[in-house]
Amino acid sequence: MKKFWTEFKKFISKGNIMDLAVAVIIGAAFGKIVTSLVNDLLMPLISALFTAMGLKGFSEWKWVITEADAAKNIAEVSFNYGAFLQTVLDFFIVAMCIFIIFKVISGATKRLGSATKKVFAKNKKGEIVETVVAVPVVKEPTTAELLIEIRELMKAQFPAAAAALDAEAAAAEEAKKAEEEKAAAEKAEAK
């Protein structure tokens, strides 16, 4: 059981798990902001527009299956498609807000050409504080580029070995060409 808790502690303290937890919390808070935007600002405008056109607001659109009867203590049974349409509209507005924020952030990152990094430094009082600084974005070399660089370094440090390897590579290339020519000649004879 102790091993289980140790593994769980390692898992939960990984950076990407903590980032995910922060993202969920921020996402929930952002969801409240967007819900307020929709319910308190946009939907009243849309409802006012529909009312001006002589229509009811979204939330009041429904198909009544059974009317309410207070005398018989029967509640209204209705198909509330307006509430569904409002929820769908809420979703599209949330998706649009997230898309716009993503575009703004990615555009700013491209324009700045840098990323940020957390560093710790001492302030004037001598206290260690966390600071975010811009770091230039560096293109990572490809595997092929790394291998070429290693080959060139080895050639510079071991010229005799490099010459032998180059000669061996040239001989292998010539043997390969001879094989290809032989195969082509045999193919031509077969025709």
N, CA, C and O of each residue as an XYZ file, in Angstrom:
764
protein
N       0.830     -1.202      0.000
C       0.000      0.000      0.000
C       0.869      1.259      0.000
O       0.524      2.272     -0.610
N       2.008      1.172      0.701
C       2.897      2.328      0.757
C       3.447      2.648     -0.631
O       3.582      3.815     -0.998
N       3.768      1.587     -1.412
C       4.270      1.774     -2.771
C       3.231      2.483     -3.635
O       3.569      3.347     -4.444
N       1.961      2.108     -3.455
C       0.875      2.740     -4.206
C       0.842      4.235     -3.935
O       0.758      5.029     -4.871
N       0.906      4.634     -2.656
C       0.843      6.053     -2.307
C       2.077      6.804     -2.799
O       1.990      7.968     -3.190
N       3.232      6.125     -2.777
C       4.444      6.755     -3.289
C       4.317      7.024     -4.793
O       4.649      8.112     -5.264
N       3.836      6.030     -5.536
C       3.637      6.214     -6.973
C       2.596      7.279     -7.254
O       2.759      8.085     -8.170
N       1.506      7.289     -6.457
C       0.466      8.303     -6.637
C       1.031      9.696     -6.384
O       0.729     10.637     -7.118
N       1.855      9.825     -5.338
C       2.460     11.126     -5.019
C       3.346     11.604     -6.173
O       3.313     12.781     -6.532
N       4.146     10.686     -6.762
C       4.982     11.054     -7.904
C       4.124     11.475     -9.094
O       4.429     12.452     -9.778
N       3.049     10.728     -9.333
C       2.160     11.021    -10.458
C       1.506     12.384    -10.306
O       1.485     13.175    -11.249
N       0.973     12.661     -9.121
C       0.202     13.895     -8.910
C       1.111     15.117     -8.867
O       0.658     16.232     -9.127
N       2.386     14.925     -8.543
C       3.274     16.081     -8.445
C       4.010     16.379     -9.749
O       4.819     17.305     -9.802
N       3.740     15.610    -10.797
C       4.347     15.907    -12.093
C       3.845     17.249    -12.592
O       2.720     17.652    -12.298
N       4.680     17.932    -13.343
C       4.339     19.268    -13.827
C       3.104     19.303    -14.699
O       2.286     20.214    -14.565
N       2.942     18.325    -15.600
C       1.805     18.387    -16.512
C       0.485     18.135    -15.780
O      -0.549     18.648    -16.205
N       0.492     17.364    -14.698
C      -0.728     17.156    -13.912
C      -1.106     18.455    -13.218
O      -2.281     18.820    -13.175
N      -0.123     19.148    -12.678
C      -0.406     20.423    -12.005
C      -0.895     21.461    -13.014
O      -1.795     22.245    -12.714
N      -0.305     21.466    -14.206
C      -0.755     22.385    -15.252
C      -2.203     22.097    -15.629
O      -2.994     23.015    -15.847
N      -2.541     20.811    -15.704
C      -3.913     20.418    -16.031
C      -4.880     20.895    -14.949
O      -5.966     21.386    -15.257
N      -4.489     20.753    -13.691
C      -5.348     21.194    -12.591
C      -5.575     22.707    -12.657
O      -6.695     23.182    -12.469
N      -4.515     23.448    -12.923
C      -4.645     24.910    -13.046
C      -5.549     25.252    -14.225
O      -6.376     26.159    -14.133
N      -5.394     24.532    -15.331
C      -6.218     24.799    -16.517
C      -7.686     24.540    -16.234
O      -8.549     25.288    -16.695
N      -7.981     23.481    -15.476
C      -9.383     23.176    -15.144
C      -9.970     24.286    -14.285
O     -11.103     24.714    -14.509
N      -9.209     24.751    -13.307
C      -9.711     25.813    -12.417
C      -9.918     27.109    -13.199
O     -10.946     27.770    -13.050
N      -8.954     27.469    -14.021
C      -9.087     28.694    -14.821
C     -10.228     28.540    -15.824
O     -10.972     29.487    -16.075
N     -10.361     27.341    -16.395
C     -11.455     27.092    -17.330
C     -12.814     27.259    -16.679
O     -13.736     27.809    -17.283
N     -12.941     26.780    -15.433
C     -14.215     26.941    -14.721
C     -14.512     28.417    -14.476
O     -15.647     28.862    -14.649
N     -13.499     29.171    -14.075
C     -13.695     30.609    -13.853
C     -14.026     31.320    -15.158
O     -14.898     32.188    -15.188
N     -13.339     30.959    -16.232
C     -13.606     31.554    -17.534
C     -15.015     31.207    -17.996
O     -15.692     32.029    -18.613
N     -15.459     29.977    -17.694
C     -16.824     29.568    -18.038
C     -17.858     30.459    -17.368
O     -18.879     30.796    -17.968
N     -17.593     30.840    -16.120
C     -18.523     31.744    -15.412
C     -18.560     33.116    -16.077
O     -19.619     33.735    -16.184
N     -17.398     33.585    -16.521
C     -17.348     34.892    -17.186
C     -18.147     34.851    -18.484
O     -18.929     35.759    -18.770
N     -17.947     33.796    -19.264
C     -18.651     33.689    -20.539
C     -20.147     33.492    -20.314
O     -20.962     34.043    -21.054
N     -20.518     32.706    -19.290
C     -21.934     32.526    -18.976
C     -22.573     33.857    -18.617
O     -23.693     34.145    -19.039
N     -21.871     34.663    -17.843
C     -22.388     35.989    -17.507
C     -22.501     36.864    -18.752
O     -23.478     37.596    -18.914
N     -21.501     36.789    -19.630
C     -21.557     37.544    -20.887
C     -22.795     37.169    -21.684
O     -23.504     38.034    -22.199
N     -23.048     35.865    -21.781
C     -24.192     35.394    -22.558
C     -25.501     35.763    -21.879
O     -26.372     36.376    -22.497
N     -25.647     35.388    -20.595
C     -26.934     35.574    -19.897
C     -27.253     37.030    -19.592
O     -28.409     37.444    -19.670
N     -26.221     37.815    -19.243
C     -26.485     39.174    -18.774
C     -26.348     40.254    -19.849
O     -26.907     41.341    -19.708
N     -25.609     39.960    -20.921
C     -25.410     40.988    -21.938
C     -25.999     40.610    -23.303
O     -26.770     41.377    -23.880
N     -25.637     39.436    -23.813
C     -26.068     39.089    -25.164
C     -27.528     38.646    -25.241
O     -28.274     39.118    -26.099
N     -27.937     37.748    -24.355
C     -29.305     37.227    -24.434
C     -30.370     38.313    -24.224
O     -31.392     38.289    -24.911
N     -30.169     39.265    -23.297
C     -31.166     40.348    -23.228
C     -31.280     41.139    -24.532
O     -32.373     41.556    -24.916
N     -30.144     41.344    -25.212
C     -30.197     42.048    -26.496
C     -30.945     41.226    -27.536
O     -31.760     41.755    -28.291
N     -30.656     39.918    -27.567
C     -31.347     39.045    -28.525
C     -32.831     38.972    -28.201
O     -33.669     39.011    -29.101
N     -33.161     38.866    -26.901
C     -34.575     38.830    -26.498
C     -35.281     40.127    -26.866
O     -36.422     40.110    -27.328
N     -34.596     41.258    -26.659
C     -35.192     42.551    -27.022
C     -35.422     42.624    -28.525
O     -36.438     43.154    -28.973
N     -34.493     42.098    -29.299
C     -34.631     42.080    -30.749
C     -35.833     41.231    -31.162
O     -36.628     41.646    -32.005
N     -35.967     40.027    -30.560
C     -37.098     39.161    -30.888
C     -38.421     39.782    -30.427
O     -39.435     39.659    -31.114
N     -38.412     40.453    -29.261
C     -39.621     41.095    -28.761
C     -40.029     42.240    -29.689
O     -41.214     42.442    -29.954
N     -39.039     42.984    -30.177
C     -39.329     44.085    -31.104
C     -39.926     43.550    -32.401
O     -40.713     44.233    -33.057
N     -39.549     42.329    -32.767
C     -40.090     41.717    -33.976
C     -41.429     41.034    -33.692
O     -42.037     40.457    -34.593
N     -41.887     41.099    -32.436
C     -43.163     40.489    -32.086
C     -43.043     39.020    -31.718
O     -44.044     38.305    -31.679
N     -41.831     38.566    -31.447
C     -41.612     37.175    -31.062
C     -41.225     37.102    -29.585
O     -40.809     38.098    -28.992
N     -41.367     35.917    -29.003
C     -40.934     35.715    -27.620
C     -39.425     35.508    -27.591
O     -38.812     35.211    -28.616
N     -38.824     35.668    -26.402
C     -37.399     35.377    -26.235
C     -37.148     33.877    -26.374
O     -38.074     33.076    -26.241
N     -35.922     33.503    -26.636
C     -35.572     32.095    -26.802
C     -36.118     31.213    -25.693
O     -36.762     30.195    -25.946
N     -35.845     31.628    -24.444
C     -36.177     30.763    -23.315
C     -37.673     30.504    -23.184
O     -38.076     29.553    -22.514
N     -38.494     31.327    -23.805
C     -39.948     31.142    -23.707
C     -40.514     30.302    -24.851
O     -41.705     29.991    -24.851
N     -39.702     29.938    -25.804
C     -40.174     29.121    -26.919
C     -40.397     27.702    -26.417
O     -39.474     27.061    -25.915
N     -41.618     27.219    -26.553
C     -41.907     25.851    -26.111
C     -43.139     25.333    -26.817
O     -43.944     26.096    -27.350
N     -43.266     24.034    -26.809
C     -44.423     23.352    -27.336
C     -45.112     22.697    -26.149
O     -44.574     21.763    -25.554
N     -46.297     23.181    -25.801
C     -47.009     22.697    -24.620
C     -47.745     21.414    -24.972
O     -48.577     21.385    -25.878
N     -47.424     20.359    -24.243
C     -48.071     19.064    -24.452
C     -49.334     18.976    -23.599
O     -50.398     18.587    -24.081
N     -49.201     19.341    -22.332
C     -50.351     19.359    -21.409
C     -50.341     20.680    -20.661
O     -49.338     21.046    -20.049
N     -51.473     21.404    -20.712
C     -51.590     22.678    -20.013
C     -51.592     22.458    -18.501
O     -52.020     21.409    -18.018
N     -51.114     23.449    -17.765
C     -51.155     23.389    -16.303
C     -52.588     23.614    -15.826
O     -53.332     24.403    -16.409
N     -52.954     22.923    -14.779
C     -54.281     23.072    -14.179
C     -54.090     23.166    -12.673
O     -53.835     22.165    -12.003
N     -54.221     24.410    -12.138
C     -54.004     24.629    -10.712
C     -55.082     23.948     -9.869
O     -54.797     23.478     -8.768
N     -56.316     23.891    -10.373
C     -57.405     23.271     -9.629
C     -57.153     21.784     -9.420
O     -57.464     21.245     -8.358
N     -56.601     21.129    -10.410
C     -56.332     19.685    -10.319
C     -54.896     19.399     -9.869
O     -54.487     18.241     -9.776
N     -54.133     20.465     -9.591
C     -52.737     20.353     -9.150
C     -51.884     19.599    -10.188
O     -51.110     18.704     -9.850
N     -52.054     19.996    -11.470
C     -51.311     19.382    -12.567
C     -50.347     20.432    -13.128
O     -50.751     21.539    -13.485
N     -49.079     20.064    -13.197
C     -48.051     20.970    -13.729
C     -48.057     20.913    -15.253
O     -48.483     19.928    -15.856
N     -47.576     21.987    -15.855
C     -47.495     22.034    -17.316
C     -46.416     21.069    -17.808
O     -45.326     20.997    -17.242
N     -46.731     20.348    -18.844
C     -45.759     19.472    -19.501
C     -45.497     20.089    -20.862
O     -46.404     20.260    -21.676
N     -44.192     20.427    -21.096
C     -43.881     21.107    -22.350
C     -42.531     20.665    -22.886
O     -41.663     20.182    -22.159
N     -42.398     20.850    -24.170
C     -41.164     20.558    -24.893
C     -40.461     21.906    -25.044
O     -40.837     22.697    -25.908
N     -39.439     22.185    -24.214
C     -38.796     23.505    -24.137
C     -37.635     23.606    -25.135
O     -36.468     23.597    -24.744
N     -37.968     23.700    -26.413
C     -36.918     23.770    -27.423
C     -36.207     25.113    -27.406
O     -35.076     25.205    -27.885
N     -36.819     26.138    -26.880
C     -36.174     27.449    -26.775
C     -34.998     27.417    -25.811
O     -33.954     28.014    -26.078
N     -35.165     26.721    -24.690
C     -34.063     26.591    -23.735
C     -32.903     25.835    -24.366
O     -31.739     26.161    -24.133
N     -33.230     24.811    -25.176
C     -32.192     24.056    -25.875
C     -31.458     24.958    -26.866
O     -30.230     24.933    -26.940
N     -32.213     25.754    -27.629
C     -31.576     26.663    -28.590
C     -30.677     27.676    -27.880
O     -29.610     28.027    -28.383
N     -31.111     28.140    -26.715
C     -30.295     29.083    -25.950
C     -29.005     28.411    -25.489
O     -27.944     29.035    -25.515
N     -29.080     27.150    -25.067
C     -27.886     26.422    -24.646
C     -26.936     26.215    -25.821
O     -25.721     26.338    -25.666
N     -27.480     25.902    -26.988
C     -26.644     25.749    -28.187
C     -25.974     27.074    -28.531
O     -24.794     27.100    -28.881
N     -26.721     28.174    -28.434
C     -26.144     29.492    -28.691
C     -25.053     29.803    -27.670
O     -24.009     30.348    -28.026
N     -25.289     29.459    -26.400
C     -24.267     29.645    -25.364
C     -22.981     28.909    -25.746
O     -21.883     29.453    -25.628
N     -23.133     27.658    -26.209
C     -21.974     26.866    -26.599
C     -21.194     27.555    -27.715
O     -19.968     27.650    -27.648
N     -21.894     28.035    -28.735
C     -21.198     28.677    -29.846
C     -20.518     29.966    -29.409
O     -19.443     30.298    -29.908
N     -21.124     30.683    -28.497
C     -20.495     31.913    -28.007
C     -19.243     31.576    -27.199
O     -18.219     32.243    -27.345
N     -19.312     30.542    -26.341
C     -18.143     30.117    -25.572
C     -17.043     29.670    -26.520
O     -15.888     30.062    -26.358
N     -17.392     28.850    -27.514
C     -16.402     28.380    -28.482
C     -15.782     29.549    -29.230
O     -14.573     29.553    -29.465
N     -16.579     30.537    -29.608
C     -16.067     31.705    -30.315
C     -15.117     32.508    -29.418
O     -14.069     32.959    -29.878
N     -15.473     32.686    -28.157
C     -14.597     33.424    -27.231
C     -13.263     32.707    -27.061
O     -12.210     33.344    -27.087
N     -13.299     31.399    -26.889
C     -12.059     30.631    -26.731
C     -11.223     30.723    -28.006
O     -10.003     30.873    -27.938
N     -11.867     30.634    -29.155
C     -11.158     30.739    -30.435
C     -10.494     32.099    -30.572
O      -9.338     32.184    -30.989
N     -11.206     33.157    -30.229
C     -10.658     34.515    -30.346
C      -9.476     34.687    -29.402
O      -8.453     35.252    -29.789
N      -9.604     34.206    -28.170
C      -8.499     34.309    -27.216
C      -7.290     33.527    -27.720
O      -6.159     34.006    -27.637
N      -7.529     32.311    -28.248
C      -6.435     31.502    -28.786
C      -5.737     32.234    -29.928
O      -4.507     32.266    -29.981
N      -6.511     32.822    -30.841
C      -5.929     33.530    -31.983
C      -5.102     34.735    -31.517
O      -4.024     34.995    -32.050
N      -5.611     35.463    -30.525
C      -4.886     36.631    -30.030
C      -3.567     36.198    -29.388
O      -2.525     36.806    -29.635
N      -3.614     35.144    -28.561
C      -2.402     34.685    -27.881
C      -1.398     34.124    -28.881
O      -0.210     34.433    -28.800
N      -1.860     33.304    -29.820
C      -0.926     32.726    -30.791
C      -0.363     33.810    -31.708
O       0.806     33.744    -32.088
N      -1.166     34.797    -32.066
C      -0.671     35.906    -32.884
C       0.364     36.731    -32.139
O       1.367     37.146    -32.718
N       0.123     36.970    -30.856
C       1.086     37.730    -30.059
C       2.391     36.955    -29.917
O       3.475     37.536    -29.977
N       2.284     35.649    -29.730
C       3.480     34.823    -29.597
C       4.283     34.843    -30.891
O       5.510     34.931    -30.856
N       3.598     34.762    -32.042
C       4.306     34.804    -33.321
C       4.984     36.154    -33.532
O       6.123     36.218    -33.995
N       4.273     37.238    -33.190
C       4.833     38.567    -33.385
C       6.028     38.806    -32.484
O       7.027     39.384    -32.911
N       5.928     38.361    -31.231
C       7.022     38.577    -30.294
C       8.190     37.655    -30.595
O       9.344     37.996    -30.336
N       7.886     36.482    -31.145
C       8.947     35.544    -31.473
C       9.662     35.013    -30.248
O      10.826     34.622    -30.329
N       8.990     34.996    -29.129
C       9.638     34.513    -27.924
C       8.630     33.810    -27.041
O       7.416     33.947    -27.187
N       9.184     33.063    -26.133
C       8.378     32.387    -25.129
C       8.749     32.992    -23.784
O       9.643     33.834    -23.702
N       8.074     32.568    -22.745
C       8.411     33.066    -21.420
C       8.973     31.938    -20.578
O       8.712     30.760    -20.822
N       9.741     32.324    -19.594
C      10.355     31.355    -18.702
C      10.348     31.935    -17.296
O      10.594     33.125    -17.101
N      10.063     31.079    -16.320
C      10.092     31.534    -14.928
C      11.527     31.435    -14.420
O      12.180     30.402    -14.567
N      12.002     32.510    -13.827
C      13.332     32.513    -13.223
C      13.213     33.083    -11.811
O      12.287     33.831    -11.495
N      14.164     32.713    -10.987
C      14.189     33.215     -9.623
C      15.362     34.180     -9.500
O      16.480     33.882     -9.920
N      15.080     35.345     -8.913
C      16.119     36.357     -8.760
C      15.926     37.062     -7.429
O      14.855     37.005     -6.825
N      16.985     37.728     -6.983
C      16.893     38.487     -5.730
C      16.432     39.905     -6.046
O      16.892     40.525     -7.004
N      15.523     40.402     -5.228
C      15.091     41.783     -5.395
C      16.001     42.695     -4.573
O      16.992     42.225     -4.012
N      15.684     43.989     -4.490
C      16.526     44.955     -3.785
C      16.631     44.650     -2.298
O      17.625     44.994     -1.659
N      15.605     44.002     -1.746
C      15.611     43.656     -0.315
C      16.381     42.368     -0.047
O      16.569     41.984      1.107
N      16.828     41.699     -1.113
C      17.560     40.449     -0.949
C      16.669     39.224     -0.913
O      17.147     38.113     -0.683
N      15.372     39.415     -1.140
C      14.438     38.297     -1.143
C      14.456     37.633     -2.519
O      14.606     38.299     -3.543
N      14.301     36.323     -2.523
C      14.238     35.598     -3.790
C      12.793     35.635     -4.278
O      11.874     35.202     -3.582
N      12.613     36.161     -5.485
C      11.275     36.283     -6.067
C      11.248     35.609     -7.431
O      12.272     35.486     -8.104
N      10.062     35.179     -7.821
C       9.876     34.543     -9.119
C       9.545     35.618    -10.144
O       8.700     36.481     -9.904
N      10.215     35.559    -11.282
C      10.016     36.531    -12.341
C       9.810     35.794    -13.661
O      10.383     34.727    -13.882
N       8.999     36.364    -14.522
C       8.789     35.790    -15.847
C       9.538     36.660    -16.845
O       9.331     37.872    -16.903
N      10.412     36.033    -17.631
C      11.193     36.766    -18.630
C      10.950     36.168    -19.994
O      10.587     34.999    -20.123
N      11.157     36.989    -21.018
C      11.003     36.516    -22.397
C      12.274     35.793    -22.819
O      13.388     36.248    -22.556
N      12.080     34.665    -23.477
C      13.200     33.862    -23.969
C      13.017     33.701    -25.470
O      11.936     33.315    -25.915
N      14.048     33.988    -26.265
C      13.887     33.824    -27.715
C      13.616     32.361    -28.074
O      14.170     31.440    -27.472
N      12.767     32.181    -29.050
C      12.433     30.836    -29.504
C      13.583     30.323    -30.376
O      13.995     30.981    -31.332
N      14.089     29.147    -30.031
C      15.200     28.545    -30.756
C      14.684     27.323    -31.495
O      14.030     26.455    -30.917
N      14.993     27.272    -32.799
C      14.560     26.132    -33.598
C      15.423     24.938    -33.244
O      16.650     25.014    -33.306
N      14.791     23.837    -32.874
C      15.510     22.615    -32.540
C      16.034     21.982    -33.825
O      15.307     21.893    -34.815
N      17.308     21.535    -33.814
C      17.835     20.896    -35.028
C      17.207     19.522    -35.236
O      16.819     18.848    -34.282
N      17.116     19.124    -36.493
C      16.584     17.799    -36.818
C      17.657     16.752    -36.548
O      18.825     17.084    -36.344
N      17.258     15.506    -36.550
C      18.205     14.407    -36.334
C      19.274     14.401    -37.413
O      20.456     14.211    -37.124
N      18.861     14.608    -38.648
C      19.824     14.627    -39.758
C      20.843     15.750    -39.570
O      22.034     15.542    -39.803
N      20.398     16.922    -39.157
C      21.309     18.036    -38.933
C      22.301     17.716    -37.814
O      23.483     18.046    -37.915
N      21.818     17.073    -36.748
C      22.712     16.689    -35.654
C      23.757     15.673    -36.119
O      24.930     15.782    -35.763
N      23.335     14.692    -36.908
C      24.273     13.681    -37.398
C      25.319     14.299    -38.312
O      26.491     13.928    -38.245
N      24.917     15.232    -39.160
C      25.874     15.912    -40.039
C      26.885     16.703    -39.200
O      28.083     16.692    -39.483
N      26.393     17.377    -38.182
C      27.286     18.146    -37.314
C      28.272     17.223    -36.592
O      29.453     17.552    -36.474
N      27.797     16.078    -36.113
C      28.676     15.106    -35.444
C      29.726     14.591    -36.417
O      30.898     14.473    -36.060
N      29.314     14.281    -37.656
C      30.252     13.798    -38.670
C      31.347     14.830    -38.941
O      32.526     14.487    -39.026
N      30.949     16.087    -39.075
C      31.925     17.145    -39.357
C      32.889     17.316    -38.185
O      34.083     17.530    -38.396
N      32.388     17.224    -36.958
C      33.265     17.333    -35.785
C      34.250     16.164    -35.734
O      35.426     16.346    -35.419
N      33.760     14.966    -36.046
C      34.643     13.795    -36.037
C      35.702     13.903    -37.129
O      36.853     13.523    -36.918
N      35.317     14.421    -38.299
C      36.297     14.615    -39.379
C      37.391     15.585    -38.944
O      38.567     15.387    -39.249
N      36.990     16.639    -38.223
C      37.967     17.634    -37.777
C      38.906     17.053    -36.720
O      40.091     17.386    -36.709
N      38.405     16.195    -35.835
C      39.232     15.660    -34.757
C      40.042     14.444    -35.184
O      41.142     14.227    -34.675
N      39.520     13.655    -36.102
C      40.189     12.428    -36.525
C      40.292     12.397    -38.056
O      39.554     11.660    -38.709
N      41.192     13.184    -38.624
C      41.267     13.275    -40.081
C      41.629     11.949    -40.758
O      41.100     11.650    -41.829
N      42.524     11.144    -40.157
C      42.918      9.883    -40.779
C      41.737      8.922    -40.828
O      41.501      8.266    -41.843
N      40.994      8.842    -39.720
C      39.824      7.959    -39.675
C      38.757      8.461    -40.643
O      38.069      7.669    -41.288
N      38.625      9.772    -40.738
C      37.634     10.348    -41.646
C      37.972     10.017    -43.096
O      37.087      9.710    -43.895
N      39.261     10.082    -43.428
C      39.673      9.775    -44.805
C      39.386      8.307    -45.119
O      38.933      7.975    -46.214
N      39.656      7.426    -44.139
C      39.385      6.000    -44.344
C      37.893      5.750    -44.503
O      37.477      4.967    -45.357
N      37.096      6.411    -43.686
C      35.642      6.247    -43.778
C      35.111      6.788    -45.099
O      34.218      6.194    -45.703
N      35.665      7.923    -45.550
C      35.239      8.485    -46.835
C      35.589      7.536    -47.979
O      34.798      7.349    -48.903
N      36.790      6.935    -47.911
C      37.211      5.990    -48.952
C      36.300      4.763    -48.938
O      35.891      4.269    -49.988
N      35.990      4.282    -47.740
C      35.097      3.120    -47.620
C      33.705      3.456    -48.154
O      33.091      2.631    -48.831
N      33.200      4.655    -47.857
C      31.891      5.074    -48.348
C      31.899      5.201    -49.866
O      30.922      4.838    -50.522
N      32.989      5.711    -50.431
C      33.097      5.847    -51.889
C      33.121      4.473    -52.543
O      32.482      4.263    -53.575
N      33.865      3.524    -51.940
C      33.930      2.164    -52.488
C      32.546      1.511    -52.421
O      32.143      0.829    -53.363
N      31.829      1.707    -51.339
C      30.487      1.142    -51.204
C      29.549      1.750    -52.230
O      28.703      1.049    -52.786
N      29.684      3.031    -52.487
C      28.841      3.713    -53.479
C      29.135      3.175    -54.886
O      28.218      2.965    -55.680
N      30.421      2.955    -55.186
C      30.788      2.402    -56.491
C      30.252      0.986    -56.657
O      29.770      0.626    -57.731
N      30.334      0.173    -55.592
C      29.823     -1.199    -55.634
C      28.310     -1.186    -55.859
O      27.774     -2.008    -56.602
N      27.639     -0.249    -55.209
C      26.185     -0.138    -55.370
C      25.839      0.241    -56.809
O      24.900     -0.310    -57.384
N      26.597      1.188    -57.403
C      26.358      1.592    -58.787
C      26.601      0.422    -59.743
O      25.844      0.218    -60.692
N      27.672     -0.348    -59.481
C      27.987     -1.494    -60.331
C      26.869     -2.527    -60.272
O      26.493     -3.093    -61.298
N      26.336     -2.776    -59.076
C      25.214     -3.714    -58.905
C      23.992     -3.231    -59.679
O      23.325     -4.023    -60.344
N      23.697     -1.929    -59.594
C      22.540     -1.357    -60.292
C      22.717     -1.477    -61.808
O      21.771     -1.806    -62.524
N      23.941     -1.208    -62.295
C      24.221     -1.313    -63.728
C      24.085     -2.755    -64.196
O      23.526     -3.021    -65.260
N      24.602     -3.687    -63.393
C      24.507     -5.117    -63.732
C      23.054     -5.554    -63.791
O      22.654     -6.266    -64.712
N      22.241     -5.119    -62.788
C      20.834     -5.474    -62.766
C      20.102     -4.872    -63.963
O      19.227     -5.513    -64.546
N      20.464     -3.629    -64.334
C      19.830     -2.991    -65.492
C      20.209     -3.727    -66.785
O      19.372     -3.904    -67.669
N      21.472     -4.153    -66.889
C      21.927     -4.873    -68.090
C      21.213     -6.220    -68.206
O      20.802     -6.618    -69.296
N      21.071     -6.915    -67.082
C      20.357     -8.208    -67.090
C      18.899     -8.015    -67.451
O      18.315     -8.834    -68.162
N      18.326     -6.964    -66.978
C      16.924     -6.657    -67.290
C      16.766     -6.358    -68.778
O      15.788     -6.774    -69.400
N      17.739     -5.632    -69.350
C      17.701     -5.281    -70.769
C      17.874     -6.535    -71.623
O      17.207     -6.666    -72.649
N      18.755     -7.465    -71.226
C      18.970     -8.698    -71.963
C      17.721     -9.588    -71.942
O      17.407    -10.274    -72.915
N      17.023     -9.556    -70.806
C      15.830    -10.391    -70.655
C      14.724     -9.937    -71.601
O      13.871    -10.742    -71.976
N      14.721     -8.694    -71.984
C      13.675     -8.162    -72.872
C      14.003     -8.559    -74.253
O      13.267     -8.227    -75.182
